[in-house]
């Protein structure tokens, strides 16, 4: 879910409300979505999540934040797998 990646990233999430700022706030929206999904499916339904593990930018998501988010996902007790990805926010210019 690209939207949740944008909300999790301090590089793109500039919100000043309960969904922006520190990691706890940035995790709120994706965790709310997954909690809603959890209430609609059975425990046997295979549900996976793709998360950003590192953004390779100053002040971007790093391994520590990704690990904290993965632990929060685990607490939902519904995720069967997590796909860890890298994100690069820069646009490369070729000459």
C-alpha positions as CSV (number, residue, x, y, z in Angstrom):
1,X,0.0,0.0,0.0
2,X,1.8,3.1,-1.3
3,X,-0.4,5.4,0.8
4,X,0.7,3.7,4.1
5,X,4.3,3.9,3.0
6,X,3.9,7.6,2.5
7,X,2.3,8.0,5.9
8,X,5.1,6.0,7.6
9,X,7.9,8.0,6.0
10,X,9.0,11.1,7.8
11,X,10.3,12.3,4.4
12,X,6.8,12.5,2.9
13,X,4.5,12.7,6.0
14,X,4.5,16.4,7.1
15,X,1.3,16.2,9.0
16,X,0.9,18.0,12.3
17,X,-1.9,16.0,13.7
18,X,-2.1,12.5,15.4
19,X,-0.9,10.9,12.2
20,X,2.3,12.8,11.8
21,X,5.5,13.6,13.6
22,X,7.0,10.8,15.7
23,X,7.0,7.1,14.7
24,X,4.1,6.2,17.0
25,X,1.9,8.7,15.3
26,X,3.1,7.7,11.8
27,X,2.3,4.1,12.5
28,X,-1.2,4.9,13.6
29,X,-2.9,5.0,10.2
30,X,-1.5,1.7,8.8
31,X,-2.2,-0.1,12.1
32,X,-5.7,1.2,12.1
33,X,-6.2,-0.1,8.6
34,X,-4.8,-3.5,9.4
35,X,-6.9,-3.6,12.6
36,X,-10.0,-3.0,10.5
37,X,-9.0,-5.7,8.1
38,X,-8.4,-8.1,11.0
39,X,-12.0,-7.6,12.2
40,X,-13.3,-8.7,8.8
41,X,-11.2,-11.9,8.1
42,X,-10.6,-15.2,9.8
43,X,-7.3,-16.0,11.4
44,X,-6.6,-18.6,8.6
45,X,-6.8,-15.9,5.9
46,X,-3.3,-15.3,4.6
47,X,-2.5,-11.6,5.1
48,X,0.9,-10.1,4.4
49,X,2.3,-6.6,4.6
50,X,5.0,-4.9,2.5
51,X,7.0,-2.4,4.6
52,X,9.9,-0.1,3.9
53,X,13.0,-1.3,5.7
54,X,15.3,1.6,4.8
55,X,14.9,4.8,2.7
56,X,18.6,5.6,2.2
57,X,17.9,9.3,2.9
58,X,18.8,11.4,5.9
59,X,15.8,11.4,8.3
60,X,14.1,8.6,6.4
61,X,12.9,5.3,7.7
62,X,15.8,3.2,9.0
63,X,16.2,-0.4,10.1
64,X,15.3,0.5,13.7
65,X,12.0,2.1,12.8
66,X,11.2,-0.8,10.5
67,X,11.9,-3.2,13.3
68,X,9.6,-1.3,15.7
69,X,6.8,-1.3,13.1
70,X,7.3,-5.0,12.4
71,X,6.9,-5.6,16.2
72,X,3.7,-3.6,16.2
73,X,2.4,-5.7,13.3
74,X,3.2,-8.8,15.2
75,X,1.0,-7.6,18.1
76,X,-2.0,-7.6,15.7
77,X,-1.7,-11.4,15.6
78,X,-3.0,-11.6,12.0
79,X,0.0,-10.9,9.7
80,X,1.4,-14.1,8.2
81,X,4.4,-12.5,6.5
82,X,6.2,-9.2,6.1
83,X,7.9,-8.3,2.9
84,X,10.8,-5.8,3.6
85,X,11.6,-3.4,0.8
86,X,14.0,-0.5,0.2
87,X,12.8,2.9,-1.0
88,X,14.7,5.6,-2.8
89,X,13.1,9.0,-2.9
90,X,15.5,10.7,-5.2
91,X,14.8,11.0,-8.9
92,X,17.9,9.9,-10.9
93,X,18.8,12.2,-13.8
94,X,20.7,10.7,-16.7
95,X,22.7,12.8,-19.0
